[in-house]
Amino acid sequence: MSSTDERTGLRKFFDRLTATDSELDARDLQREVAKCGAMPAGQCSRGQVVSVNGRLRTVAYTPRTNLPTLEADLWDGSDVVTLVFLGRRSIAGIEPGRQLTARGRIAIRDDRKVIYNPYYELEAPR
């Protein structure tokens, strides 16, 4: 092993040792995104049809006067994409902490990335 490889290995070790739990979680999620071939949310832009993978942080039912919506924030370690299910009050399996892959076209609402009525696949609970 060369001295450069040793230094790189030590740097990674100390980075991991000094990282916070949320930083480690973000790194793990980003590795999962790379493994499944999804696009990192941080790289998604308006109008793109994307496949994103991550963990649901929050799920909220938002009663609207004309159309109820269920909104779920999907976090992949780089950014958040809000999944908006129009006309739904709840969906079995869509709950905080659940890992999933969602596909759809990125829109921007209130400076946030959203996908309306995405196609989604739930991953088995760990």
trRosetta pair geometry for C-beta under 8 A, 3 or more apart (Angstrom, degrees):
i j d omega theta_ij theta_ji phi_ij phi_ji
1 5 4.8 -117 -173 84 91 133
1 6 5.9 106 131 -56 117 88
2 5 4.8 101 57 5 77 101
2 6 7.1 -138 100 -4 44 87
3 6 5.4 -51 -148 36 38 115
3 7 6.3 40 153 -20 67 103
4 7 5.8 -54 -149 36 31 110
4 8 6.4 31 153 -18 64 107
5 8 5.7 -55 -147 37 31 112
5 9 6.2 32 154 -19 65 107
6 9 5.7 -56 -148 38 30 112
6 10 6.3 28 154 -16 65 107
7 10 5.7 -54 -145 39 31 110
7 11 6.2 35 154 -23 65 106
8 11 5.7 -52 -146 34 30 113
8 12 6.5 30 155 -17 63 104
9 12 5.9 -54 -149 36 30 110
9 13 6.3 33 152 -21 64 107
10 13 5.4 -53 -147 35 33 115
10 14 6.3 24 159 -11 68 106
11 14 6.1 -59 -147 42 28 103
11 15 6.1 33 153 -22 64 108
12 15 5.6 -53 -144 36 30 114
12 16 6.3 28 158 -17 64 107
13 16 6.0 -61 -153 37 26 108
13 17 6.2 26 152 -21 64 111
14 17 5.3 -52 -140 37 35 116
14 18 6.1 16 165 -5 68 111
15 18 6.5 -70 -144 46 23 95
15 19 6.2 37 156 -43 63 107
16 19 5.8 -44 -142 13 29 118
16 24 7.1 76 -150 -104 74 104
19 23 4.1 -125 -173 91 104 128
19 24 5.2 128 112 -55 125 83
19 27 7.5 -3 176 -10 164 136
20 23 4.7 98 53 6 76 103
20 24 7.1 -142 94 -3 41 86
21 24 5.7 -56 -149 38 32 110
21 25 6.2 35 152 -21 66 107
22 25 5.5 -50 -144 37 33 115
22 26 6.3 39 154 -22 64 103
23 26 5.7 -51 -148 34 31 113
23 27 6.5 32 152 -19 63 104
24 27 5.7 -53 -151 35 33 112
24 28 6.4 34 151 -19 65 104
25 28 5.7 -54 -149 35 32 112
25 29 6.4 31 153 -17 65 106
25 77 7.2 -160 121 -101 64 98
26 29 5.8 -55 -147 38 31 110
26 30 6.3 31 154 -20 64 107
26 77 3.6 131 -164 -146 64 88
26 78 7.5 123 -171 -54 104 44
27 30 5.7 -55 -147 36 31 112
27 31 6.6 34 152 -21 64 102
27 77 6.6 167 -42 -159 16 141
28 31 5.7 -53 -153 32 32 112
28 32 6.7 34 149 -19 64 103
28 77 7.3 -178 61 -83 51 142
29 32 5.5 -52 -152 33 36 114
29 33 6.5 41 150 -22 66 102
29 54 5.9 42 -170 -131 122 79
29 55 6.4 -94 -111 -2 126 105
29 75 7.1 -15 -178 122 168 80
29 76 5.3 -179 150 -174 116 44
29 77 3.5 168 77 -38 112 116
30 33 5.5 -46 -148 31 36 116
30 34 6.6 36 152 -18 64 103
30 40 6.8 17 -134 -111 87 115
30 76 6.8 95 -86 147 56 83
30 77 4.1 -112 -44 93 84 144
30 78 6.2 93 -97 -42 107 97
31 34 5.7 -55 -151 37 33 111
31 35 6.3 36 151 -23 66 106
32 35 5.6 -54 -148 34 32 114
32 36 6.4 12 162 -6 67 109
32 53 6.3 -128 126 122 98 125
32 54 7.9 132 88 -100 122 44
32 76 7.9 -135 75 -154 101 85
32 99 7.6 -79 164 -152 157 132
33 36 6.5 -68 -146 43 25 96
33 38 4.9 -88 -155 69 76 105
33 39 7.8 -52 180 92 113 14
33 40 5.6 89 140 -88 152 69
33 52 7.7 -23 -130 -160 111 59
33 53 5.1 173 -108 65 68 104
33 54 6.9 6 -76 -70 107 77
33 76 5.1 68 -71 -176 135 122
33 77 7.1 -138 -8 36 129 114
33 78 7.7 -61 21 1 168 116
34 37 7.9 36 179 -70 29 29
36 53 5.1 76 68 -41 142 167
36 101 6.5 -134 148 -87 148 130
37 51 7.3 19 108 88 83 133
38 50 7.7 71 -169 166 79 91
38 51 4.9 -116 -123 115 78 86
38 52 5.3 101 178 -135 124 23
38 53 3.8 176 -1 -2 161 101
38 76 7.4 -132 107 -129 132 148
38 101 6.1 -148 -80 -132 132 102
39 43 5.8 -117 174 78 96 110
39 44 5.8 109 119 -73 124 89
39 48 7.8 -89 98 137 171 139
39 50 4.7 -84 43 -154 136 112
39 51 6.3 115 6 61 87 60
39 52 6.1 -57 64 -85 78 70
40 43 4.7 75 72 9 92 105
40 44 7.5 -147 98 -24 49 82
40 52 8.0 57 -163 -128 11 88
40 76 6.2 -169 -144 108 61 135
40 77 7.9 -72 -140 72 100 88
40 78 4.5 31 -179 32 111 158
40 79 7.4 95 155 21 82 98
41 44 5.5 -40 -152 9 43 119
41 52 5.4 60 -77 -140 86 132
41 54 6.9 -12 -30 -37 128 145
41 74 7.3 172 -80 104 142 94
41 75 7.7 -98 22 -143 157 35
41 76 4.8 145 -5 30 111 121
41 78 5.4 166 55 77 80 96
41 79 3.8 -140 110 71 104 94
41 80 6.5 124 144 -4 156 4
41 81 4.9 -139 -131 -30 121 102
41 113 6.6 171 -172 75 97 154
42 76 8.0 -129 -12 74 82 109
42 78 3.4 -93 -15 148 119 115
42 79 4.1 146 -74 -17 65 116
43 78 7.5 1 -12 129 77 152
44 48 5.8 -147 -157 65 75 134
44 50 5.1 -50 -117 -42 115 169
44 52 6.8 -34 -54 -75 144 122
44 79 7.5 -141 32 75 100 139
44 81 6.7 23 51 -85 157 126
44 106 4.9 162 163 -79 114 154
44 113 5.9 88 93 -146 122 150
45 48 5.5 86 62 -12 65 121
45 106 6.5 139 98 89 21 147
46 106 5.7 -125 -111 111 30 100
46 107 6.5 46 -137 -137 84 30
46 108 4.9 -45 -90 -21 118 108
46 113 8.0 -140 -74 -116 65 81
47 105 6.7 -25 -156 -171 27 103
47 106 6.6 -30 27 69 25 86
48 105 7.0 167 88 -147 33 62
48 106 5.1 18 55 22 82 116
49 103 7.4 29 176 180 85 86
49 104 7.0 -102 -142 155 71 20
49 105 5.1 -38 -91 -88 69 72
49 106 7.9 -155 -84 0 22 75
50 103 7.1 -155 100 -139 42 58
50 104 7.3 -18 55 65 68 45
50 105 7.8 112 13 -116 73 27
50 106 5.9 32 11 -37 122 106
50 115 7.8 -116 59 -85 96 131
51 101 6.1 7 -179 -180 96 106
51 102 7.4 170 -152 86 52 38
51 103 4.7 -17 -100 -96 75 90
52 74 6.3 114 117 117 123 139
52 76 6.2 -117 -177 -45 97 143
52 81 5.4 69 91 26 172 153
52 101 7.1 169 87 -153 39 59
52 102 5.5 -14 61 60 88 87
52 103 7.8 167 18 -83 64 41
52 115 7.7 -169 23 -23 125 145
53 76 6.2 95 84 -114 54 119
53 99 7.5 23 -179 -178 87 89
53 100 7.2 -148 -140 108 62 36
53 101 4.5 -23 -95 -100 87 80
53 102 7.8 167 -84 18 40 63
54 74 4.6 119 68 169 117 87
54 75 5.1 -164 166 85 136 33
54 76 3.4 -102 -81 -76 120 71
54 77 7.2 -161 -122 -4 107 72
54 81 7.7 137 27 32 139 98
54 99 7.2 -132 130 -140 23 69
54 100 7.5 -17 63 59 50 60
55 74 7.3 150 71 -153 25 61
55 75 5.8 -30 64 63 78 85
55 76 7.7 146 15 -89 66 43
55 97 6.5 -21 -175 -151 108 27
55 98 7.0 156 -153 80 66 31
55 99 5.3 -37 -95 -92 73 68
56 59 5.9 19 168 -53 131 100
56 72 5.0 -38 -138 -179 115 114
56 73 6.8 114 -158 72 61 53
56 74 5.9 -38 -93 -95 59 63
56 75 7.8 120 -128 16 12 79
56 94 6.8 146 -95 -165 165 64
56 95 6.7 135 85 92 144 28
56 96 5.5 -131 112 -117 97 36
56 97 6.6 -33 69 27 86 25
56 98 4.9 13 23 54 119 81
56 99 7.9 -141 0 -74 77 22
56 100 6.8 31 -38 17 101 111
57 73 4.5 -41 53 91 104 109
57 74 7.5 177 4 -100 84 13
57 75 4.9 57 -39 -10 117 122
57 80 7.1 -51 15 -120 137 119
57 96 6.4 -7 159 -136 21 93
58 72 6.9 -173 93 -144 52 50
58 73 4.8 36 44 24 87 112
58 96 6.0 2 -105 -93 29 110
59 70 6.9 1 -173 -180 91 96
59 71 7.4 170 -151 89 46 46
59 72 4.5 -4 -105 -103 80 91
59 73 7.9 -136 -66 20 45 67
59 94 5.7 144 -126 141 142 87
59 95 5.8 -92 13 -125 152 32
59 96 5.7 -136 4 -47 96 73
60 70 7.5 168 87 -156 38 54
60 71 5.3 -15 62 62 86 92
60 72 7.8 168 19 -79 60 47
61 68 6.9 -7 -172 -178 94 109
61 69 7.6 159 -157 89 50 45
61 70 5.5 -27 -101 -103 66 73
61 89 5.4 26 -132 -159 132 62
61 90 6.7 -42 -76 -64 122 73
62 68 7.1 159 83 -163 54 61
62 69 4.8 -13 61 67 102 93
62 70 7.5 172 18 -92 76 23
62 71 5.9 26 -8 -1 121 114
63 68 5.5 -30 -120 -113 54 91
64 67 5.2 -6 75 65 126 56
64 68 6.0 -180 28 -92 80 31
64 69 6.1 42 -11 -1 121 97
67 86 5.8 -6 160 -167 129 94
67 87 5.8 -55 -163 -71 95 68
68 87 6.3 77 63 -134 77 25
68 88 6.9 -133 106 65 99 23
68 89 5.6 -4 137 -76 147 76
69 84 5.7 -16 -170 -166 125 91
69 85 6.6 147 -162 74 67 53
69 86 5.6 -30 -105 -109 91 48
69 87 7.5 17 -89 -10 55 29
69 88 7.0 35 -147 50 34 71
70 84 7.6 151 78 -157 49 44
70 85 4.3 -11 59 58 98 110
70 88 4.4 -55 2 96 118 102
70 89 6.5 107 -62 -179 108 8
70 90 6.4 140 -99 -92 142 27
70 91 6.2 170 94 -7 165 100
70 94 6.8 83 146 109 136 147
71 82 5.7 -6 -169 -176 103 109
71 83 7.0 155 -156 79 50 53
71 84 5.3 -9 -105 -104 82 71
71 85 7.6 -161 -73 23 37 72
72 82 7.1 151 76 -158 39 59
72 83 4.6 -15 62 57 93 104
72 85 7.6 32 1 -7 103 105
72 94 5.6 -108 -65 -177 152 110
73 80 5.1 -13 -170 -166 101 123
73 81 7.7 148 -156 75 54 34
73 82 5.5 -31 -98 -100 64 73
73 83 7.8 -166 -79 17 16 76
74 80 6.7 142 72 -158 47 64
74 81 5.0 -22 63 64 104 84
74 82 7.4 172 17 -95 78 20
74 83 5.7 62 -20 -22 115 108
74 100 7.1 -89 -118 66 121 96
74 102 6.2 -131 -54 11 168 134
75 79 7.7 -147 -137 110 63 25
75 80 5.1 -28 -91 -98 76 81
76 79 6.9 -1 47 52 93 57
76 81 7.7 21 -9 6 110 101
79 113 6.9 59 139 21 125 138
80 112 7.3 -32 94 -157 103 104
80 113 7.2 164 98 52 57 101
81 102 7.3 -157 101 70 130 133
81 106 7.3 -85 -133 -116 120 96
81 113 4.7 -58 -115 108 74 113
81 114 6.9 148 -174 -105 71 23
81 115 6.1 30 163 -8 117 103
82 109 7.7 -82 63 55 133 113
82 112 5.8 40 -1 139 124 124
82 113 6.8 152 18 90 75 56
82 114 4.5 -30 72 -105 96 81
82 115 7.6 178 87 24 49 62
83 102 5.6 -121 -96 -126 129 165
83 114 7.5 157 -89 -158 18 68
83 115 5.5 -19 -113 64 65 95
83 118 5.2 -73 -139 15 105 128
83 120 7.2 41 -149 -71 152 136
84 114 5.4 17 -10 -173 117 118
84 115 7.1 177 24 82 77 43
84 116 5.0 -31 73 -109 107 62
84 117 7.2 -40 94 -32 70 50
85 88 4.2 -25 126 36 114 135
85 91 6.2 -47 143 -32 179 134
85 94 7.6 -48 -13 -121 148 178
85 117 6.1 92 -125 -99 53 56
85 118 7.9 -76 -77 28 79 72
86 116 6.4 19 -24 -167 112 100
86 117 5.8 -48 20 -57 95 103
88 91 5.8 9 174 -51 143 97
90 94 7.4 -178 -172 63 60 106
91 94 4.1 45 75 11 104 127
93 98 6.3 132 171 -148 69 159
93 122 4.7 -59 166 -85 137 159
94 98 6.8 -137 -133 57 28 150
94 100 7.9 -21 -107 -25 72 159
94 120 7.9 64 -88 98 106 160
94 122 7.9 -120 -69 -85 58 116
95 98 5.2 93 62 -21 69 123
98 122 6.3 -38 173 -142 122 102
98 123 7.7 158 175 49 74 78
98 125 7.3 -62 -119 -92 77 83
99 122 7.7 105 83 -166 57 59
99 123 4.2 -34 97 48 103 127
99 126 7.4 48 3 -16 133 108
100 120 5.3 17 166 -175 131 109
100 121 6.2 166 -160 82 83 46
100 122 5.0 -43 -101 -108 104 48
100 123 6.0 -158 -88 -2 43 82
101 120 6.7 162 85 -153 50 61
101 121 4.9 -1 55 53 97 98
101 123 7.3 86 -13 -47 85 98
102 115 6.0 152 140 73 126 153
102 118 4.1 29 -173 142 107 151
102 119 7.1 146 -159 77 57 48
102 120 4.5 -19 -102 -99 76 91
102 121 8.0 -166 -74 23 40 61
103 115 7.9 178 121 -171 19 152
103 118 6.0 146 62 -170 39 95
103 119 4.6 -19 60 63 100 100
103 120 7.4 -175 18 -77 68 44
104 115 3.8 117 76 -168 128 117
104 116 6.9 -164 168 55 146 47
104 117 7.1 151 -116 84 145 54
104 118 3.9 -108 -19 -111 133 80
104 119 6.5 156 -59 16 86 71
105 115 6.7 143 64 -131 38 83
105 116 7.8 -19 64 37 86 85
106 113 5.5 -34 -155 -157 107 100
106 114 7.4 122 -157 64 56 38
106 115 6.3 -49 -95 -78 47 83
107 113 7.7 132 71 -159 41 50
107 114 5.1 -36 69 71 90 90
107 115 7.1 141 17 -96 84 34
107 116 6.4 16 14 -14 136 101
108 111 6.7 4 -177 -114 105 22
108 112 7.0 146 -155 67 62 33
108 113 6.5 -36 -99 -96 65 47
108 114 7.2 140 -112 20 15 87
109 112 5.9 -34 71 61 68 86
109 114 4.9 1 18 3 113 139
115 118 4.3 46 125 -68 124 114
